[in-house]
Amino acid sequence: MSSKKDRFTSKDKDFMKLAINLARSRKGLTGENPSVGCLIVKDDKIVSIGQTGFNGRPHAEHNAIKNSIEKLKGSKMYVTLEPCNHYGKTPPCTKSIIKSGISELIYSMEDIDKRVKGKSFKILSNKKIKVRRGLLKKDAKDLYDSYIKNRINKLPYVTAKIAVSKNKLIYSKGSKRITDKNSDKITHYLRYKNDSIMISSKTLNIDNPRLDCRLEGYNNFSPKRIILDKNLNIKLNSYIFKSVKKGNTTIFYNTTNTPKIKILKKKGVTLVKIRLNREGLLDLKIVLKKLFALGTRSLLVEGGDKMTKNLIKYKLIDTFYLFQSPKILRMNKINQGFTSFGILNNKYKKVSKIISKLAKDNITIYKR
């Protein structure tokens, strides 16, 4: 049982909150590695900070130690996740911590990686470093929801969004925009935070989307494009086809359309043929498994009603954003409604609602 002396102070909590915010700001941008935030404190003053590098390396602890302009003997390190203790592409963080002279380490959550779990605590404690864990653990678990799913289920973390008009339409011929410009920024933020984005060929052929991140300064963080195209109906004059680069576009299909296959392969598209489910559609569970094998760790889905309904039906979405606009779209012969309100509210929990003074839209966030 912990003594009063060992309990976390309000300052400890404040420092860990900063570390969690550092990790959260880079979440989705660290490849297969989790995004970690790290602070080094001496005499109650922050002397250095570190985050996991883009694409996963260097690690946050290494960066924080390297960035310090002071000697670290007698200092305290706050880190969001248990430091690694094994050799991979980089030396273990525990070795750097021991060498630095840091006297105390506080981390929020134990790593679920079996190579690390609980071992760093023992290694550092044996080197006379005071180690405490579990500070703001609930916040850390929320931060590492995608990392936990990646590690345990071997599947990408799936975020989906859809925009609905006041009269519950998601598409009406002649109407290009449903949400306002402020809501669009949230969409582009989600694209920035996910390494891949998925749509159907139907959406591609109707909307001819770019699927990139257009937030100023973040254009280089556009996600890879994933297209579900059972019969390879993708239009060859579409923006997606014209902007194919090596590794940025994958199409899942199920057809023997040899001429189209040759054209797409020559262009540099990654083609993945998979089986159909009982309903004659591409099996979404297989799609997600294949995407994980191809390196996707966080997937944003911007699908139409049919794709979204199937993902909700089989609870394949982890977080869902429902954008509800006050606009009323014109009813015509070519329109599409959102038919998943009932199943969404039945299978998912509302966790928050965003109502902004700037945006006219309401955004409801659901979790599995």
C-alpha positions as CSV (number, residue, x, y, z in Angstrom):
1,M,0.0,0.0,0.0
2,S,1.3,3.5,-0.9
3,S,2.3,5.9,1.8
4,K,1.2,9.5,1.8
5,K,4.7,10.4,0.7
6,D,4.3,8.3,-2.4
7,R,0.9,9.7,-3.5
8,F,0.8,11.8,-6.7
9,T,0.7,15.5,-6.1
10,S,-1.3,18.2,-8.0
11,K,2.0,19.2,-9.7
12,D,2.5,15.5,-10.8
13,K,-0.9,15.6,-12.4
14,D,-0.3,18.9,-14.1
15,F,3.0,17.6,-15.6
16,M,1.4,14.4,-16.7
17,K,-1.5,16.3,-18.4
18,L,1.1,18.2,-20.4
19,A,2.8,14.9,-21.4
20,I,-0.6,13.4,-22.5
21,N,-1.3,16.5,-24.6
22,L,2.1,16.2,-26.2
23,A,1.3,12.6,-27.1
24,R,-2.2,13.4,-28.3
25,S,-0.9,16.1,-30.7
26,R,1.1,13.5,-32.6
27,K,-1.4,10.7,-32.4
28,G,-2.0,9.0,-35.8
29,L,1.4,10.3,-37.1
30,T,3.8,7.8,-35.5
31,G,3.3,4.7,-37.8
32,E,3.2,1.4,-36.0
33,N,4.6,2.9,-32.8
34,P,2.3,4.6,-30.2
35,S,2.5,8.3,-29.8
36,V,4.3,9.1,-26.5
37,G,4.7,12.4,-24.7
38,C,7.5,13.0,-22.2
39,L,8.5,15.8,-19.8
40,I,11.7,16.1,-17.7
41,V,11.4,18.2,-14.6
42,K,14.0,19.5,-12.2
43,D,13.3,21.6,-9.1
44,D,9.6,21.7,-10.2
45,K,10.6,23.3,-13.5
46,I,10.3,21.7,-17.0
47,V,13.8,21.4,-18.4
48,S,12.9,19.4,-21.5
49,I,10.1,17.8,-23.5
50,G,9.9,15.0,-26.1
51,Q,7.4,13.4,-28.4
52,T,7.6,10.2,-30.5
53,G,9.1,11.2,-33.9
54,F,7.0,11.1,-37.0
55,N,6.7,7.5,-38.3
56,G,7.6,6.2,-34.8
57,R,11.3,7.1,-34.3
58,P,13.1,8.4,-32.3
59,H,11.1,7.6,-29.1
60,A,9.8,10.4,-26.9
61,E,12.2,9.6,-24.0
62,H,15.2,9.7,-26.2
63,N,14.1,13.0,-27.7
64,A,13.5,14.6,-24.2
65,I,16.9,13.5,-22.9
66,K,18.6,14.7,-26.1
67,N,16.8,18.0,-26.0
68,S,17.7,18.9,-22.5
69,I,20.1,21.8,-22.0
70,E,20.7,21.0,-18.4
71,K,22.4,18.0,-16.6
72,L,19.6,15.6,-15.7
73,K,21.1,14.1,-12.5
74,G,18.4,14.3,-9.8
75,S,15.6,15.1,-12.2
76,K,12.2,13.5,-12.7
77,M,10.7,12.1,-15.9
78,Y,7.0,12.0,-16.7
79,V,6.0,9.8,-19.6
80,T,2.6,8.6,-20.9
81,L,3.6,5.0,-21.6
82,E,6.0,2.5,-20.0
83,P,9.4,3.0,-21.6
84,C,10.7,0.3,-23.9
85,N,13.4,-2.0,-22.7
86,H,14.3,-4.0,-25.8
87,Y,16.6,-3.5,-28.8
88,G,14.7,-2.9,-32.1
89,K,15.7,-0.3,-34.7
90,T,16.7,1.9,-31.8
91,P,18.4,1.1,-28.4
92,P,16.0,0.7,-25.4
93,C,14.8,3.8,-23.7
94,T,15.5,2.3,-20.2
95,K,19.2,2.4,-21.1
96,S,19.1,6.1,-22.0
97,I,17.1,6.9,-18.8
98,I,19.7,5.0,-16.6
99,K,22.6,6.7,-18.3
100,S,21.0,10.2,-18.0
101,G,21.1,10.3,-14.2
102,I,17.3,10.7,-13.9
103,S,16.3,9.7,-10.4
104,E,12.6,9.3,-10.7
105,L,10.2,8.1,-13.4
106,I,6.4,8.4,-13.4
107,Y,4.5,6.8,-16.3
108,S,0.8,6.7,-16.8
109,M,0.0,3.3,-18.5
110,E,1.8,0.0,-18.6
111,D,2.6,-1.0,-22.1
112,I,0.5,-3.9,-23.5
113,D,3.5,-5.1,-25.7
114,K,4.6,-8.3,-24.1
115,R,8.2,-7.4,-24.7
116,V,7.8,-4.4,-22.4
117,K,4.9,-5.0,-20.1
118,G,6.0,-4.6,-16.4
119,K,9.7,-5.3,-17.3
120,S,10.9,-1.7,-17.4
121,F,9.5,-1.1,-13.9
122,K,11.8,-3.9,-12.6
123,I,14.8,-2.8,-14.7
124,L,14.7,0.8,-13.6
125,S,13.9,0.0,-9.9
126,N,16.9,-2.3,-9.8
127,K,19.1,0.6,-10.9
128,K,17.8,2.6,-7.8
129,I,15.5,4.8,-9.9
130,K,12.2,5.5,-8.1
131,V,9.4,4.3,-10.5
132,R,5.7,5.0,-10.0
133,R,2.9,4.2,-12.4
134,G,-0.8,4.7,-13.0
135,L,-1.0,8.5,-12.9
136,L,-4.0,9.6,-15.1
137,K,-4.3,6.1,-16.3
138,K,-7.9,6.6,-17.5
139,D,-6.8,9.5,-19.7
140,A,-3.9,7.4,-21.1
141,K,-6.2,4.5,-22.0
142,D,-8.4,6.9,-24.0
143,L,-5.2,8.2,-25.7
144,Y,-4.1,4.7,-26.6
145,D,-7.4,3.3,-27.8
146,S,-6.1,2.8,-31.3
147,Y,-2.7,1.4,-30.1
148,I,-4.5,-1.1,-27.9
149,K,-6.8,-2.2,-30.8
150,N,-3.8,-2.5,-33.2
151,R,-1.8,-4.6,-30.7
152,I,-4.6,-6.9,-29.4
153,N,-6.9,-7.3,-32.5
154,K,-4.4,-6.8,-35.3
155,L,-6.8,-4.4,-37.0
156,P,-6.7,-0.7,-37.8
157,Y,-8.7,1.7,-35.6
158,V,-11.7,2.8,-37.6
159,T,-13.1,6.3,-37.5
160,A,-16.1,7.1,-39.7
161,K,-18.0,10.2,-40.6
162,I,-21.1,11.2,-42.5
163,A,-22.8,14.5,-43.1
164,V,-26.6,14.6,-43.0
165,S,-29.0,17.5,-44.0
166,K,-31.9,18.5,-41.8
167,N,-34.2,16.3,-43.9
168,K,-31.8,13.4,-43.5
169,L,-30.2,13.4,-46.9
170,I,-26.5,12.7,-47.5
171,Y,-26.7,13.4,-51.2
172,S,-29.0,15.4,-53.6
173,K,-28.2,16.0,-57.3
174,G,-27.1,19.6,-57.7
175,S,-26.1,20.1,-54.1
176,K,-22.4,19.8,-53.5
177,R,-22.0,21.0,-49.9
178,I,-24.0,19.9,-46.8
179,T,-21.8,21.1,-43.9
180,D,-20.3,24.6,-43.5
181,K,-16.6,25.6,-43.8
182,N,-15.9,25.2,-40.1
183,S,-17.2,21.6,-40.1
184,D,-15.1,20.9,-43.2
185,K,-12.0,21.9,-41.2
186,I,-12.8,19.1,-38.7
187,T,-13.1,16.7,-41.7
188,H,-9.6,17.7,-42.8
189,Y,-8.3,17.4,-39.3
190,L,-9.6,13.8,-39.2
191,R,-7.8,13.2,-42.5
192,Y,-4.6,14.6,-41.0
193,K,-4.9,12.3,-38.0
194,N,-5.5,9.1,-39.9
195,D,-3.0,7.3,-42.1
196,S,-5.6,6.0,-44.6
197,I,-9.0,7.0,-45.9
198,M,-11.6,4.7,-47.5
199,I,-14.5,5.3,-49.8
200,S,-16.5,3.2,-52.3
201,S,-16.1,3.5,-56.1
202,K,-19.7,4.8,-56.2
203,T,-18.7,7.8,-54.0
204,L,-15.6,8.3,-56.1
205,N,-17.5,8.3,-59.4
206,I,-20.2,10.6,-58.1
207,D,-18.2,13.2,-56.2
208,N,-14.7,12.9,-57.8
209,P,-13.1,13.7,-54.4
210,R,-9.5,14.5,-53.7
211,L,-9.4,12.8,-50.3
212,D,-6.4,14.9,-49.1
213,C,-5.8,17.1,-46.1
214,R,-6.2,20.8,-47.0
215,L,-5.4,22.4,-43.7
216,E,-2.8,25.0,-44.3
217,G,0.7,23.6,-43.5
218,Y,-0.5,20.0,-43.2
219,N,-0.8,19.1,-46.9
220,N,2.1,16.6,-46.5
221,F,0.0,14.6,-44.0
222,S,-2.7,13.5,-46.5
223,P,-3.8,9.9,-45.9
224,K,-3.4,7.0,-48.3
225,R,-6.5,6.4,-50.4
226,I,-8.4,3.1,-50.1
227,I,-11.1,2.3,-52.7
228,L,-13.7,-0.4,-52.4
229,D,-14.5,-1.2,-56.1
230,K,-15.9,-4.7,-56.5
231,N,-16.2,-4.5,-60.3
232,L,-13.3,-2.0,-60.9
233,N,-15.7,0.7,-62.0
234,I,-13.3,3.5,-61.1
235,K,-13.4,6.3,-63.7
236,L,-10.0,6.8,-65.4
237,N,-10.6,10.5,-65.6
238,S,-11.1,10.8,-61.8
239,Y,-8.8,12.9,-59.7
240,I,-7.8,9.8,-57.6
241,F,-6.7,7.9,-60.7
242,K,-4.8,10.9,-62.2
243,S,-3.0,11.5,-58.9
244,V,-1.8,7.9,-58.2
245,K,1.7,7.7,-56.8
246,K,3.6,4.6,-55.6
247,G,2.0,3.4,-52.4
248,N,-0.7,6.0,-52.1
249,T,-3.7,4.2,-53.6
250,T,-5.1,0.7,-52.9
251,I,-8.2,-0.8,-54.5
252,F,-10.0,-3.9,-53.2
253,Y,-11.9,-5.7,-55.9
254,N,-13.5,-9.0,-57.0
255,T,-13.6,-9.3,-60.8
256,T,-11.8,-10.7,-63.8
257,N,-11.7,-7.5,-65.7
258,T,-8.3,-8.1,-67.1
259,P,-7.9,-4.9,-69.3
260,K,-8.8,-2.7,-66.3
261,I,-6.5,-4.6,-64.0
262,K,-3.6,-4.0,-66.4
263,I,-4.3,-0.3,-66.7
264,L,-4.5,0.1,-62.9
265,K,-1.3,-1.9,-62.2
266,K,0.5,0.1,-64.9
267,K,-0.5,3.3,-63.2
268,G,0.9,2.1,-59.8
269,V,-2.3,1.2,-58.0
270,T,-2.0,-1.6,-55.4
271,L,-4.8,-4.1,-56.2
272,V,-6.1,-6.6,-53.6
273,K,-8.6,-9.2,-54.7
274,I,-10.8,-10.5,-52.0
275,R,-13.9,-12.7,-51.7
276,L,-17.5,-11.5,-51.4
277,N,-19.7,-12.0,-48.4
278,R,-23.1,-13.6,-48.4
279,E,-24.7,-10.4,-49.6
280,G,-22.5,-10.3,-52.6
281,L,-20.4,-7.4,-51.3
282,L,-16.7,-7.1,-50.5
283,D,-16.1,-8.6,-47.1
284,L,-15.3,-5.6,-44.9
285,K,-13.8,-7.8,-42.1
286,I,-11.3,-9.2,-44.7
287,V,-10.7,-5.6,-46.0
288,L,-9.7,-4.4,-42.5
289,K,-7.4,-7.4,-41.9
290,K,-5.7,-6.9,-45.2
291,L,-5.3,-3.2,-44.5
292,F,-3.6,-3.9,-41.2
293,A,-1.2,-6.3,-43.0
294,L,-0.4,-3.5,-45.5
295,G,0.5,-1.1,-42.6
296,T,-2.7,0.8,-42.0
297,R,-3.1,1.6,-38.3
298,S,-5.8,4.3,-38.3
299,L,-8.5,4.4,-41.0
300,L,-11.0,7.1,-41.7
301,V,-14.1,6.1,-43.6
302,E,-16.0,8.7,-45.7
303,G,-18.5,6.3,-47.2
304,G,-22.1,6.5,-48.4
305,D,-25.1,5.1,-46.7
306,K,-24.6,1.5,-47.8
307,M,-21.0,1.2,-46.7
308,T,-21.6,3.1,-43.5
309,K,-24.6,0.9,-42.7
310,N,-22.7,-2.3,-43.1
311,L,-19.8,-1.1,-41.0
312,I,-22.2,-0.1,-38.2
313,K,-24.2,-3.3,-38.5
314,Y,-21.0,-5.4,-37.8
315,K,-19.7,-2.9,-35.3
316,L,-16.5,-2.4,-37.3
317,I,-16.4,1.3,-36.5
318,D,-14.7,2.4,-33.3
319,T,-15.6,6.2,-33.4
320,F,-18.3,7.7,-35.5
321,Y,-18.8,11.4,-36.3
322,L,-22.4,12.4,-37.3
323,F,-22.4,15.9,-38.8
324,Q,-26.0,17.3,-38.8
325,S,-26.6,20.4,-40.9
326,P,-29.5,22.8,-40.6
327,K,-29.7,22.9,-44.4
328,I,-32.6,21.3,-46.2
329,L,-31.6,19.6,-49.4
330,R,-33.9,19.6,-52.4
331,M,-35.7,16.3,-53.1
332,N,-35.3,15.0,-56.6
333,K,-35.0,11.8,-58.6
334,I,-31.3,11.3,-57.6
335,N,-30.9,11.7,-53.9
336,Q,-29.8,9.5,-51.0
337,G,-30.9,9.4,-47.4
338,F,-29.1,8.3,-44.3
339,T,-30.9,5.1,-43.1
340,S,-28.8,4.1,-40.2
341,F,-30.0,6.4,-37.4
342,G,-31.8,3.5,-35.6
343,I,-29.0,1.0,-35.9
344,L,-26.4,3.6,-34.9
345,N,-28.2,4.5,-31.7
346,N,-28.8,0.8,-30.9
347,K,-25.2,-0.4,-31.4
348,Y,-23.2,2.7,-30.3
349,K,-23.1,5.1,-27.4
350,K,-23.2,8.9,-27.7
351,V,-20.1,10.2,-25.9
352,S,-20.2,13.9,-26.8
353,K,-21.8,16.6,-28.9
354,I,-20.0,19.5,-30.4
355,I,-22.0,22.7,-30.7
356,S,-19.9,25.6,-31.9
357,K,-20.7,29.3,-32.1
358,L,-18.8,29.4,-35.4
359,A,-20.3,26.4,-37.0
360,K,-24.0,26.0,-37.7
361,D,-23.8,22.2,-37.7
362,N,-24.1,19.9,-34.8
363,I,-21.6,17.1,-34.5
364,T,-22.4,14.0,-32.4
365,I,-19.6,11.6,-31.6
366,Y,-20.4,7.9,-31.0
367,K,-18.2,5.1,-29.6
368,R,-18.4,1.4,-29.8
